[in-house]
């Protein structure tokens, strides 16, 4: 089963400094048929104006992964962490028992991110933040695990969920396969370009909810960059 969710039909919000598209119900956008996909709860496609951003606010019991598509995001939190994550790289925040954080675009250009929320396996625990560069060249022609709750993915950023966030950069005509475990929920979005997933076409920023497919075959129809979440 592959359900395409076209970018043009996603939920949306325009706050001036923030233009957001919501793949799932979020804030004032509510669709009872799109409350999540497996443990995936939020996939927001955000464009943040220069010298603006999300002021300090609180979270608890959620794994929050930020994939920077363009520009950079600057993070601050109540644990004393500060960091700047630039295009192609990833930051993760395990909110655990609770913390406050802010995310700013301090760049002279628009920053574009995918913001992904995954339910943790267990509530509570010490909050945690981390970030890591993932050069696009290292993802050329293959899926790379960017964040994971599985011990074997020791080069990925740690999240507290039985889930993976994977990324790939494909040249036009390249294909890759992915074999999910039985009963998994996959959600795939091309950040750029266009791809076919088991013969189903996706344009840039479209979403695909995938389940009950023994093998996922992804073919780039043009030079493409994609992100995929694999959850229970």
VEXNU-259353 format. One line per field, with one value per residue (C-alpha): residue number from 1; residue in three letters; z, y, x. Coordinates in steps of 0.001 Angstrom, whole numbers, always signed. Example, Ala and Ser with C-alpha at 12.3 -4.5 7.8 and 13.67 -1.06 7.14 Angstrom:
// residues 2
seq <- (1; 2)
type <- (ALA; SER)
w <- (+7800; +7140)
v <- (-4500; -1060)
u <- (+12300; +13670)
This chain:
// residues 232
seq <- (1; 2; 3; 4; 5; 6; 7; 8; 9; 10; 11; 12; 13; 14; 15; 16; 17; 18; 19; 20; 21; 22; 23; 24; 25; 26; 27; 28; 29; 30; 31; 32; 33; 34; 35; 36; 37; 38; 39; 40; 41; 42; 43; 44; 45; 46; 47; 48; 49; 50; 51; 52; 53; 54; 55; 56; 57; 58; 59; 60; 61; 62; 63; 64; 65; 66; 67; 68; 69; 70; 71; 72; 73; 74; 75; 76; 77; 78; 79; 80; 81; 82; 83; 84; 85; 86; 87; 88; 89; 90; 91; 92; 93; 94; 95; 96; 97; 98; 99; 100; 101; 102; 103; 104; 105; 106; 107; 108; 109; 110; 111; 112; 113; 114; 115; 116; 117; 118; 119; 120; 121; 122; 123; 124; 125; 126; 127; 128; 129; 130; 131; 132; 133; 134; 135; 136; 137; 138; 139; 140; 141; 142; 143; 144; 145; 146; 147; 148; 149; 150; 151; 152; 153; 154; 155; 156; 157; 158; 159; 160; 161; 162; 163; 164; 165; 166; 167; 168; 169; 170; 171; 172; 173; 174; 175; 176; 177; 178; 179; 180; 181; 182; 183; 184; 185; 186; 187; 188; 189; 190; 191; 192; 193; 194; 195; 196; 197; 198; 199; 200; 201; 202; 203; 204; 205; 206; 207; 208; 209; 210; 211; 212; 213; 214; 215; 216; 217; 218; 219; 220; 221; 222; 223; 224; 225; 226; 227; 228; 229; 230; 231; 232)
type <- (UNK; UNK; UNK; UNK; UNK; UNK; UNK; UNK; UNK; UNK; UNK; UNK; UNK; UNK; UNK; UNK; UNK; UNK; UNK; UNK; UNK; UNK; UNK; UNK; UNK; UNK; UNK; UNK; UNK; UNK; UNK; UNK; UNK; UNK; UNK; UNK; UNK; UNK; UNK; UNK; UNK; UNK; UNK; UNK; UNK; UNK; UNK; UNK; UNK; UNK; UNK; UNK; UNK; UNK; UNK; UNK; UNK; UNK; UNK; UNK; UNK; UNK; UNK; UNK; UNK; UNK; UNK; UNK; UNK; UNK; UNK; UNK; UNK; UNK; UNK; UNK; UNK; UNK; UNK; UNK; UNK; UNK; UNK; UNK; UNK; UNK; UNK; UNK; UNK; UNK; UNK; UNK; UNK; UNK; UNK; UNK; UNK; UNK; UNK; UNK; UNK; UNK; UNK; UNK; UNK; UNK; UNK; UNK; UNK; UNK; UNK; UNK; UNK; UNK; UNK; UNK; UNK; UNK; UNK; UNK; UNK; UNK; UNK; UNK; UNK; UNK; UNK; UNK; UNK; UNK; UNK; UNK; UNK; UNK; UNK; UNK; UNK; UNK; UNK; UNK; UNK; UNK; UNK; UNK; UNK; UNK; UNK; UNK; UNK; UNK; UNK; UNK; UNK; UNK; UNK; UNK; UNK; UNK; UNK; UNK; UNK; UNK; UNK; UNK; UNK; UNK; UNK; UNK; UNK; UNK; UNK; UNK; UNK; UNK; UNK; UNK; UNK; UNK; UNK; UNK; UNK; UNK; UNK; UNK; UNK; UNK; UNK; UNK; UNK; UNK; UNK; UNK; UNK; UNK; UNK; UNK; UNK; UNK; UNK; UNK; UNK; UNK; UNK; UNK; UNK; UNK; UNK; UNK; UNK; UNK; UNK; UNK; UNK; UNK; UNK; UNK; UNK; UNK; UNK; UNK; UNK; UNK; UNK; UNK; UNK; UNK; UNK; UNK; UNK; UNK; UNK; UNK)
w <- (+0; -1046; -405; -2037; -211; -2762; -1480; -2804; -690; +2630; +5564; +5672; +7871; +7099; +10086; +8033; +9356; +9071; +6142; +7035; +5326; +7534; +6385; +9552; +11868; +13663; +15595; +13879; +11013; +11900; +9691; +11542; +8798; +9265; +12952; +12379; +10688; +13082; +15733; +13393; +14608; +12829; +9533; +8978; +5910; +7303; +5646; +8200; +7225; +7910; +11443; +12883; +14429; +17106; +20518; +23687; +24249; +26026; +24953; +26737; +25683; +22008; +19719; +17510; +14460; +12344; +8840; +7358; +3616; +3015; +5211; +8867; +12186; +15505; +18617; +22287; +25190; +28936; +29311; +28138; +24685; +21757; +18184; +14518; +12081; +8407; +5146; +4743; +8433; +11253; +14876; +17330; +20610; +22993; +25051; +27745; +31035; +29577; +28449; +26804; +23520; +20773; +17091; +15164; +11610; +12087; +8420; +5730; +3688; +4169; +6089; +5020; +7286; +7713; +11350; +12323; +15596; +16608; +19764; +22114; +23315; +26936; +28589; +30825; +31018; +30878; +27960; +25356; +22307; +19641; +16076; +13391; +9859; +7140; +3934; +937; -881; +1725; +881; -2886; -4390; -1076; +1979; +5054; +8568; +10040; +13337; +14968; +18130; +17086; +18587; +15272; +13782; +15813; +13428; +13495; +15949; +18855; +19331; +21965; +19589; +17543; +14426; +11764; +9797; +6513; +3731; +206; -2708; -6104; -9615; -12340; -13240; -10032; -8039; -4476; -2592; +1055; +2806; +5877; +8659; +8765; +10113; +9732; +8646; +6193; +5234; +2362; +1073; -1747; -570; -4170; -7563; -8364; -7695; -8296; -5323; -6505; -9672; -7876; -8807; -6181; -6898; -4620; -1163; -1817; +903; +588; +3402; +2805; +4481; +3626; +855; +1034; -751; -1431; -4791; -5254; -8664; -9255; -12257; -11925; -9514; -6138; -2403; -172; +3453; +4825; +8297; +9286; +12475; +14213)
v <- (+0; +3391; +6459; +9648; +12913; +15695; +18766; +21062; +19273; +19307; +21351; +24801; +27811; +31235; +33218; +35719; +34706; +31004; +29259; +25666; +22625; +19808; +16176; +15298; +17099; +19863; +23003; +24489; +22006; +18948; +15978; +12907; +10681; +12098; +11868; +10001; +6976; +4300; +6112; +9083; +11992; +15117; +15896; +19642; +21292; +24692; +27813; +30259; +33863; +35409; +36701; +34999; +31677; +29720; +31455; +29408; +26808; +23470; +19831; +16479; +12827; +13270; +12574; +15645; +15375; +18406; +17920; +21154; +21433; +25001; +27592; +26757; +26501; +27720; +25839; +26900; +24972; +24936; +22335; +24939; +23410; +25720; +24711; +25630; +22914; +23709; +22392; +18618; +18028; +16789; +17583; +15502; +16378; +13749; +15841; +13169; +14508; +18026; +20958; +24363; +25181; +27801; +27410; +30495; +31318; +33750; +33528; +36220; +33729; +31621; +28402; +25335; +22326; +19108; +18837; +15268; +14059; +10397; +8981; +7524; +3937; +5084; +8313; +10319; +10119; +12826; +15223; +15160; +17175; +16361; +17287; +15820; +16649; +14210; +15310; +14813; +13107; +10334; +9614; +9472; +6462; +4865; +5166; +6379; +6085; +9602; +8942; +5654; +3876; +618; -320; -1504; +1990; +3257; +6091; +7627; +10167; +8446; +8626; +6804; +4955; +1779; +3888; +5053; +8272; +7637; +9894; +9408; +11506; +9932; +10899; +10628; +6972; +5582; +3028; +1740; -912; -1021; -4074; -3147; -5569; -6967; -4594; -1405; +1981; +4006; +7639; +9012; +12574; +13774; +17036; +17799; +16159; +13403; +9670; +6534; +4277; +814; +2522; +5326; +8789; +11431; +15009; +17190; +17576; +15100; +12488; +8752; +6632; +3063; -208; -3912; -3660; -6446; -4362; -647; +142; +3837; +5181; +8788; +10337; +13341; +14277; +13883; +14055; +12123; +11447; +8408; +7413; +3746; +3195; +512)
u <- (+0; +1382; -760; +523; -67; +577; +2395; -346; -2974; -1102; -2317; -757; -92; +1361; +2612; +4580; +7976; +7002; +5381; +4532; +3055; +1766; +1774; -195; -2598; -724; -1707; -4807; -4708; -6780; -7584; -8931; -7508; -4001; -3166; +98; +1601; +2793; +4833; +5374; +3244; +4507; +6220; +6301; +7815; +8888; +10276; +11674; +12386; +15815; +16410; +13345; +12437; +10650; +10962; +11500; +8783; +8423; +8235; +8092; +7947; +8715; +11676; +12115; +14356; +15241; +16612; +17967; +17329; +18567; +20226; +20864; +19040; +20493; +19403; +19289; +17764; +17282; +20054; +22574; +23047; +23727; +24427; +24091; +22981; +23483; +22009; +22187; +22786; +20564; +19799; +17788; +16138; +14804; +12425; +12123; +10772; +10711; +12812; +12496; +14163; +14298; +15142; +16264; +17215; +20078; +21065; +20558; +18504; +15384; +15985; +14022; +13666; +11760; +10652; +9775; +8244; +8300; +6722; +9356; +9241; +9018; +7956; +10271; +14032; +16689; +16251; +19013; +20109; +22697; +23578; +25799; +26935; +25900; +27671; +25422; +28277; +28268; +24620; +25202; +23470; +22524; +20293; +22156; +20738; +20691; +18899; +17995; +16971; +18664; +22045; +23474; +23139; +26065; +26999; +23514; +22173; +20423; +16668; +14595; +12305; +12407; +12636; +15036; +15350; +17173; +18391; +19690; +20939; +20282; +21289; +18651; +18205; +19739; +17734; +17980; +16013; +14965; +13524; +11468; +10677; +7161; +4530; +6559; +5234; +7321; +6899; +8978; +9372; +11644; +13194; +14166; +13676; +11205; +11216; +9201; +8482; +7419; +6220; +4328; +5558; +6388; +7315; +9440; +7871; +5053; +4629; +4090; +2666; +3851; +2870; +2709; +5306; +7914; +10566; +10677; +12300; +13129; +14174; +15193; +13445; +15762; +18533; +16823; +17350; +14950; +14180; +12359; +11133; +10700; +8681; +6667)
